[in-house]
Amino acid sequence: MSKNTNVEAESGPKRFNLVKPYEYRGTRYDMLVAREPKVRDLRRFLKVAEADSIHAIEVTLADLCSVDEPVIGEASIKDFGIMKAWFEGFLADLMPDSER
């Protein structure tokens, strides 16, 4: 059975039920909730991405989830990939159809 990896941007808050929950500084993270990105998030992402694209996504996801950057840094690669794909869905909406 083939898995649909196409991720579409959804409006409103997004709940991420973590595949690999973890603890960071005494707080247990089983789920993260991200608000919908805004233009200011895009500006900051693009500015940071010039130097380090992974760090830019980490910073942006931390802002969107209202957590400190290290909280996102402690997420598993699988969970990070799921959150990254969600955010990239918003970026894809900015591209012309011919570039998708």
N, C-alpha and C positions, 0 to 999 in steps of 0.2 A: 504494500500500500504506500503510495507516495504522499509525502507530507507537504502541505501548502506553506511555503516559506514567504509568500508575498504578504507584507504587512501594510495595512492601510492606516493612515492617521485617523484617530478617533477624536472627536471633540469632547471636552470635559475631562475630569480627573481620570487617571488610569491606575488601576490597582495591579500591582505585580506581586503575585503569590510566589515567593521565592522557592526555587527548586531545592536550593541548599540554604536553609535558614542559618543564621550565624549570630554571634554575640560580639558586640564591640563596646568596650568600656562600660561593661555592666548592663547594657541594654540589648535585649534579644530582638532580632529583626527576622520576622517570618513573612512580612509583607511591607512593600513600600508603595506609597501613593504619590503619583506625580500629577501636578497641574498641567494644563495645556500650555505649550510654549507660546511666548509672546515675541514681538519684534525685538524687544530689548535682549531677550535670551539669544536670539539669532545673531544680533550684533556682537554680543560677548563671545559666543561660540566661534564665530568667524575670526575674531581678533586672536583668540587663544589658539585656534586651529592652525594658524600660520606657523606656530612654533612646534606644536605637538597635538596631533589630531585625537589621540586616545585621551590625553589629559583634558582636551577641550570637551569631549563627551562626558568625562567624569565630572568636571566642574559644572557643566550644564545640567546633568542629571541630579547632582547634589542640590543645585538651586531649585530645580523643578520639584524635587521630593522634600524640600525644606530640611535637609540634613547636612552635616559637615562632609566635606570631600572624602575624608578617610572612611566614612561609612560606605560610600560607593566603592572605594578602593578595596574593601574587605569582601565585596560580593564575589561569588564564583564567576568564572569566565562564562559559564552557561547563562546565569542570571544577567550578567552584564550584557551579553549578546542579545538577550531578549529585550532589555531596556534600550539598548543602542538601536536595534531594528525599529522599535516604536518611534524613537526620536527621528531617525532617518526617514520615516514615513512622512513626517512634516516637511523635511527638507526636499523630498521628492515632489511634494505638491508645488514647490517653487520653480521646478524645472519645466521647460516647454515640453509638450508631448513628444516632440521629435527626439529629445534627449533621454527619455525614460526607457 
